[in-house]
């Protein structure tokens, strides 16, 4: 997008912390032990953020002790921070509370635009898919029956929030992007609270990532729309690996090590799905308080695809969606990607580099 960069609409809560610690919690007990050896770039530690969602399978599996990411970092220790939703993770990146984070496309876009393109870059993909609109079948019969209903999303400005607002707009249902008020009411609520609100009848449905969508199904919910149905070939970016620009400039070897660990993790997940689900559920038990029931885990895991490709063309479209609903004004995203580390990693494996849809660092003006 080569239009002039515009500012975010005045929606201050879009990037506010969801409580102290940027809506997150440090997980000291979950930090993997360094495998030993040389410290990458001489760093004592690298601070990495992620969410306790199945759509974050890459970090949940790859950051385990002895896993691919700690292996690639050698003697450099991994410090982790767990976030509730994307805007909180972006604020932590802005505050240098974390160096890199796995985060959704819409918060990445918001953070990049708000900083005038000066703070973060996307360096790799992680997950495609794994988001759905799940409803109470006794209250919502079809997609034509959304007017007058209350639908939840995880947080104002997060990826699923943008997806819902845009979808409703395409159906002629306009929503105030800040308040969520309109012909359909949008409630922003933490992922872990949404199933309880759903079961108590406080909402009629929710547009949410996995495993929240599968948890709602287990409570009697019906998948009214799997978001993959809205995208060509069913592929759309759900999670990317993002880095602070200053960290990338100062510590490119550390960034490449994390990217290499991410690529290795994705390959391992694809080759060992049952073992991957076991590690993923152990991480969810630690970070979210309890593991998923087997049926919920199996369903949620089946909805995602791990991918090294950041699916840049779909991020461009998601930026257009955010602008169309009033969350962004004229977003200019040239330079949001720096796929140099990923290209080097993939080239070493004889694999082609993914495209950046013209939004790479070298495209920046």
C-alpha positions in Angstrom: 0.0 0.0 0.0 1.7 3.1 -1.2 -0.8 5.7 0.1 0.4 8.2 2.7 0.6 6.9 6.2 -2.3 7.9 8.3 -2.8 7.9 12.0 -4.9 5.4 13.8 -8.4 6.5 14.5 -8.7 7.8 18.1 -9.4 4.5 19.7 -7.0 4.8 22.6 -8.0 1.5 24.2 -6.9 -0.3 21.1 -3.3 -0.5 22.3 -3.8 0.0 26.1 -2.6 -2.6 28.4 -5.2 -5.0 29.6 -4.1 -4.7 33.2 -0.6 -4.5 34.7 2.2 -6.1 32.8 0.6 -5.3 29.4 -2.3 -7.8 30.1 0.3 -10.6 30.5 2.1 -12.6 33.1 5.7 -13.7 33.3 6.0 -17.5 33.3 9.2 -18.1 35.1 8.5 -21.7 35.8 7.8 -22.2 32.1 11.1 -20.7 30.9 13.2 -23.4 29.2 16.7 -24.0 30.5 19.4 -23.0 28.1 21.0 -26.0 26.4 24.5 -24.5 26.9 27.3 -23.6 24.7 28.0 -20.3 23.0 25.7 -17.4 23.6 24.1 -16.1 20.4 25.3 -12.5 19.7 26.7 -12.6 23.2 23.2 -12.2 24.7 22.5 -13.5 28.2 18.8 -13.7 27.3 16.1 -13.2 24.7 12.6 -12.2 25.8 9.9 -13.9 23.8 6.1 -13.4 24.0 3.2 -15.6 22.9 -0.4 -16.5 23.8 -1.9 -19.6 25.4 -3.8 -20.4 22.2 -3.7 -23.4 19.9 -3.0 -20.9 17.1 0.3 -20.3 18.9 1.3 -23.9 18.5 4.8 -22.9 17.3 6.0 -21.2 20.5 4.0 -23.6 22.8 5.8 -26.5 21.3 9.0 -25.0 20.2 9.9 -23.2 23.5 9.7 -26.3 25.6 13.0 -27.2 27.4 15.2 -28.9 24.9 13.0 -27.7 22.1 14.1 -26.3 18.8 14.2 -22.6 19.8 16.3 -23.1 23.0 18.6 -25.4 21.0 19.2 -22.7 18.4 19.9 -20.1 21.1 22.5 -22.3 22.8 23.8 -20.6 25.9 21.4 -17.7 25.6 18.5 -18.0 28.0 14.9 -17.7 26.9 12.6 -15.5 29.0 8.9 -15.9 28.2 5.9 -13.7 28.8 2.3 -14.8 28.1 -0.2 -12.4 26.7 -4.0 -12.4 26.6 -4.4 -10.8 23.2 -2.4 -9.0 20.5 -2.7 -5.4 21.4 -1.1 -6.1 24.8 1.8 -7.9 23.1 2.4 -5.0 20.8 2.5 -2.6 23.7 5.1 -4.8 25.4 7.2 -4.8 22.2 6.9 -1.0 22.1 8.0 -0.8 25.7 10.9 -3.2 25.1 9.5 -5.6 27.7 9.9 -8.3 25.1 12.2 -8.6 22.1 10.1 -10.8 19.8 6.6 -12.1 20.0 4.2 -14.4 18.2 1.2 -12.2 17.5 -1.8 -11.8 15.1 -1.8 -9.7 12.0 -4.2 -6.9 13.0 -2.3 -5.9 16.2 1.0 -6.1 14.1 -0.6 -3.7 11.6 -1.8 -1.4 14.3 1.5 -1.3 16.0 3.4 -0.7 12.8 1.2 2.1 11.7 1.0 3.8 15.1 4.8 4.0 15.2 5.1 5.4 11.7 6.7 2.2 10.6 9.6 2.6 13.0 9.2 0.0 15.7 8.5 -3.6 14.5 9.0 -6.0 11.6 7.4 -9.3 10.8 10.1 -11.9 10.2 8.3 -15.2 9.8 4.9 -16.9 9.7 3.6 -19.3 12.2 -0.1 -20.3 11.8 -2.9 -20.1 9.2 -6.5 -20.7 10.1 -8.0 -21.6 13.4 -10.7 -18.9 13.8 -14.5 -19.3 13.7 -17.8 -17.6 14.5 -19.5 -19.9 17.0 -23.1 -19.3 18.1 -25.8 -20.6 20.4 -28.0 -22.5 17.9 -31.1 -21.7 19.9 -30.5 -18.0 19.5 -28.9 -17.7 16.0 -30.2 -19.7 13.1 -28.1 -18.5 10.3 -25.7 -15.7 9.2 -28.7 -13.7 8.2 -29.8 -13.7 11.9 -27.0 -11.6 13.4 -28.8 -8.4 13.8 -29.9 -7.7 17.4 -27.4 -10.3 18.7 -24.4 -9.9 21.0 -21.2 -11.4 19.7 -17.9 -11.5 21.6 -14.3 -11.0 20.4 -11.1 -11.3 22.4 -10.1 -7.6 22.4 -10.7 -4.4 20.6 -8.5 -4.3 17.5 -7.4 -7.9 17.7 -7.4 -10.1 14.6 -10.8 -11.7 15.3 -12.3 -8.3 16.3 -11.4 -6.9 12.9 -12.6 -10.0 11.1 -16.0 -9.7 12.8 -16.5 -6.0 12.2 -15.5 -6.4 8.6 -17.8 -9.3 8.0 -20.8 -7.5 9.6 -20.0 -4.4 7.4 -20.2 -6.6 4.3 -23.6 -7.6 5.4 -24.7 -4.0 5.8 -24.4 -4.0 9.6 -22.4 -1.1 10.8 -20.7 -1.1 14.3 -19.0 1.8 16.2 -15.4 0.5 16.2 -14.7 1.9 19.6 -17.8 1.0 21.6 -18.9 -2.1 19.7 -22.5 -0.6 19.6 -24.6 -1.1 16.5 -27.3 -3.2 15.0 -25.3 -6.1 16.3 -23.5 -5.6 19.7 -19.8 -6.5 19.9 -18.5 -7.4 23.3 -14.7 -7.4 23.8 -13.8 -10.1 26.4 -10.8 -12.1 27.4 -10.6 -15.5 25.6 -10.6 -17.5 28.8 -13.8 -15.7 30.0 -15.8 -16.1 26.8 -16.9 -19.7 27.3 -18.3 -19.0 30.7 -20.2 -15.9 29.4 -21.5 -18.0 26.5 -22.7 -20.8 28.8 -24.4 -18.3 31.1 -26.3 -16.8 28.1 -24.5 -13.4 28.3 -23.5 -13.6 24.6 -25.1 -15.2 21.6 -21.9 -16.1 20.0 -18.2 -15.3 19.5 -15.6 -14.9 16.7 -12.6 -16.4 18.4 -9.4 -18.4 17.8 -8.6 -21.9 18.8 -9.0 -23.4 21.3 -11.8 -21.0 22.4 -13.9 -21.9 19.4 -13.7 -25.6 20.1 -14.4 -25.0 23.8 -17.6 -23.2 22.7 -18.6 -26.1 20.5 -18.1 -28.5 23.4 -20.6 -26.4 25.4 -23.2 -26.7 22.7 -22.2 -24.0 20.3 -22.5 -24.3 16.6 -19.9 -23.2 14.0 -21.8 -20.7 12.0 -18.7 -19.6 9.9 -15.2 -21.0 9.8 -13.1 -18.0 8.7 -11.2 -20.1 6.2 -14.3 -20.0 4.0 -13.7 -16.3 3.4 -10.2 -16.7 2.1 -8.7 -18.1 -1.2 -7.6 -21.7 -0.7 -8.7 -21.4 2.9 -5.4 -19.7 3.9 -5.1 -16.6 6.0 -2.5 -15.5 8.5 -3.5 -16.0 12.1 -0.1 -15.7 13.8 3.2 -14.2 12.8 6.6 -13.8 14.5 7.4 -10.2 15.1 10.5 -8.4 16.3 11.5 -5.0 17.5 13.4 -3.2 14.8 16.2 -2.1 17.1 16.6 -5.6 18.4 16.8 -6.9 14.8 19.4 -4.3 13.9 21.6 -5.0 17.0 21.1 -8.8 17.2 20.4 -10.3 13.8 22.0 -13.6 14.7 19.7 -14.0 17.7 16.7 -13.2 15.5 17.8 -15.7 12.9 18.3 -18.3 15.6 14.7 -17.8 16.8 13.4 -18.0 13.2 15.4 -21.2 12.6 14.0 -22.7 15.8 10.5 -21.7 14.6 11.0 -23.3 11.2 12.3 -26.4 12.8 9.4 -26.5 15.2 6.8 -26.2 12.4 8.5 -29.1 10.6 8.5 -31.2 13.7 4.8 -30.4 14.4 3.8 -31.5 10.9 5.8 -34.8 11.2 4.8 -35.6 14.8 1.2 -34.3 15.3 0.3 -36.5 18.2 3.5 -35.7 20.1 3.0 -32.0 19.2 -0.5 -32.1 20.7 0.9 -33.5 23.9 3.5 -30.8 24.3 1.0 -28.2 23.3 -1.5 -29.3 26.0 1.2 -29.4 28.6 2.0 -25.8 27.8 -1.7 -24.8 28.0 -1.9 -26.5 31.4 1.0 -24.4 32.6 0.1 -21.1 30.9 -3.8 -21.2 30.9 -4.3 -23.1 34.2 -5.5 -26.4 32.8 -5.1 -28.7 29.8 -7.8 -29.1 27.2 -10.1 -32.2 27.1 -8.9 -34.6 24.5 -11.9 -34.0 22.2 -11.5 -30.2 22.4 -7.7 -30.5 21.7 -8.2 -32.8 18.7 -10.8 -30.5 17.2 -8.8 -27.3 17.8 -5.6 -28.7 16.5 -7.3 -29.9 13.3 -8.4 -26.4 12.5 -4.8 -24.9 12.2 -2.0 -25.2 9.8 1.5 -24.3 10.9 3.4 -22.4 8.3 6.7 -20.6 7.8 5.1 -18.4 5.1 3.7 -15.2 6.7 1.0 -15.1 4.0 1.7 -11.4 3.4 -1.0 -10.9 0.8 -3.6 -11.8 3.4 -2.2 -9.4 5.9 -2.5 -6.6 3.3 -6.2 -7.5 2.9 -6.7 -7.6 6.7 -5.2 -4.0 6.8 -7.8 -3.0 4.2 -10.5 -4.6 6.4 -9.4 -2.7 9.4 -9.5 0.6 7.4 -12.9 -0.2 6.1 -14.4 -0.5 9.6 -12.8 2.6 10.9 -9.9 1.1 13.0 -7.2 2.5 10.6 -6.9 5.5 8.3 -4.9 5.0 5.1 -2.5 2.3 6.4 0.9 2.3 4.7 2.6 -1.0 5.4 5.6 -0.8 3.1 8.5 -2.2 5.2 6.5 -4.1 7.7 8.3 -7.3 6.6 11.9 -8.2 6.8 12.1 -11.8 5.6 15.9 -11.8 5.3 16.4 -14.2 8.3 13.7 -16.5 7.1 15.1 -16.5 3.6 18.5 -17.5 4.8 17.1 -20.3 6.9 14.9 -21.7 4.1 17.7 -21.3 1.6 20.0 -23.4 3.8 17.3 -26.2 3.5 16.9 -25.8 -0.2 13.5 -24.2 0.1 12.2 -21.1 -1.7 11.7 -17.8 0.1 8.1 -16.7 0.6 6.8 -13.5 -0.9 6.2 -10.3 1.0 3.4 -8.9 -1.2 5.5 -5.8 -1.9 5.6 -4.9 1.8 9.2 -5.9 2.5 11.9 -3.7 4.0 13.4 -3.0 0.6 10.0 -1.7 -0.6 9.9 0.9 2.0 10.2 4.6 0.9 
